[in-house]
Amino acid sequence: MTQNSTILRPKIALYEPDIPQNTAAIIRTCACLGAKLEIIEPCGFHLSDKRFKRVVMDYMDLDKIAIHQSAEKFFETKKNHRVIPVSYTHLRAHET
């Protein structure tokens, strides 16, 4: 039995990333793991910055990175998907 690998691929979304070097490290991690990267704007740097583009070009095609204009637009595209928010700044359990 074959499975659709694009559905099973992990996806990582960065919420308003502000450090291009950290974003670049995550791009490299995604490239190694075969994970899809999604960036939720606004960013603390320009995605058109040539240094950022160079890192992206070395590891991942820019057109393979989904860019969302806001968190609301990101969650609109995830209505039928499982999303697990993780934050290093909010370590307590989320209550619904």
C-alpha positions in Angstrom: 0.0 0.0 0.0 1.4 3.4 -0.9 0.7 6.6 1.0 0.8 10.2 -0.1 4.0 11.5 1.4 3.0 15.1 1.1 0.2 14.6 3.6 2.4 12.9 6.1 5.3 15.4 5.8 5.8 17.4 9.0 5.0 21.1 8.7 6.6 23.9 10.8 5.1 27.3 11.1 7.1 30.3 12.4 5.0 33.0 14.0 6.4 36.4 13.3 10.1 35.4 13.3 12.4 38.3 14.1 15.9 36.8 13.9 16.9 35.9 10.3 19.8 33.6 11.5 17.3 31.5 13.6 14.9 31.4 10.7 17.8 30.2 8.5 18.6 27.5 11.0 15.0 26.3 10.9 15.1 26.4 7.0 18.1 24.1 7.1 16.4 21.8 9.6 13.3 21.6 7.4 15.4 20.8 4.4 17.1 17.9 6.3 13.8 16.6 7.6 11.8 17.1 4.4 9.4 19.3 6.4 7.3 22.1 4.9 8.0 25.6 6.3 5.3 28.2 6.7 6.0 31.8 7.9 3.4 33.9 9.5 4.1 37.6 9.0 5.1 40.3 10.0 8.7 39.3 10.3 11.4 41.2 12.1 13.4 41.2 8.8 12.7 41.5 5.1 12.1 38.2 3.3 13.5 39.9 0.3 16.9 40.5 2.0 19.6 39.0 -0.2 21.4 37.4 2.7 18.1 35.6 3.7 17.4 34.6 0.1 20.9 33.2 -0.2 20.4 30.9 2.8 17.0 29.9 1.4 18.4 29.2 -2.1 21.1 27.0 -0.6 18.6 24.8 1.2 15.1 25.3 0.0 13.2 26.8 -2.9 11.5 30.1 -1.8 8.4 29.0 -3.6 8.2 25.9 -1.3 7.8 28.2 1.8 4.3 29.2 2.4 4.0 32.9 3.5 0.9 33.9 5.4 0.1 37.6 5.9 -1.3 37.1 9.4 -2.1 34.5 12.0 -5.8 34.7 11.1 -5.0 33.9 7.4 -2.8 31.0 8.6 -5.6 29.5 10.7 -8.1 30.0 7.8 -6.0 27.6 5.7 -5.8 25.1 8.6 -9.5 24.7 9.4 -9.5 20.9 8.7 -5.9 20.3 10.0 -4.4 19.5 13.3 -2.3 22.4 14.6 -0.2 22.0 17.7 1.1 25.4 19.0 4.4 25.3 20.7 6.1 28.3 22.4 9.2 28.7 24.4 7.9 31.8 26.1 4.6 30.3 27.2 5.4 27.1 29.0 2.2 26.5 30.9 -0.5 24.3 29.5 -3.2 25.9 27.3 -6.7 25.6 28.7 -9.7 25.5 26.3 
